[in-house]
Amino acid sequence: MKKFDNYINGAWAPPQTGQYTPNVNPGNTDETLGLFASSGAEDVQAAIGAADRAAQDWGAMPGPKRGAILYAFADLLRSLG
């Protein structure tokens, strides 16, 4: 069965708890879709730290460059639809 880890600081990482919770299809409770990370306080703190560092980098980036990134992302989303 596929395990889904946490995505923190640009990388997939197993939960510090080492535990996973099954995600069951509500339309067919006999079907388990996968095992998802049961994160703990350490995982949350790691994610908050990574987000804080990313926000500082993003804020230090010049506005036109941020805009170009957002427009490129919007183009990518449109191409998927």
LINQUILIN-V937279 format. One line per field, one symbol per residue. ss: DSSP state (~ for helix, > for strand, _ for the rest). burial: I if it has 16 or more other ideal C-beta (glycine too) atoms within 10 Angstrom, else O. A space follows every 10 residues. Layout:
ss=???
burial=???
//
This chain:
ss=__>>_>>>__ >>>______> >>>>______ _>>>>>>___ ~~~~~~~~~~ ~~~~~~~~~~ __~~~~~~~~ ~~~~~~~~~~ _
burial=OOOOIIOIOO OOOOIIOOOI OOOOOOOOOO OOOOIIIOIO OOIOOIIOOO OOOOOOOOOO OOOOOOOOOO OOOOOOOOOO O
//
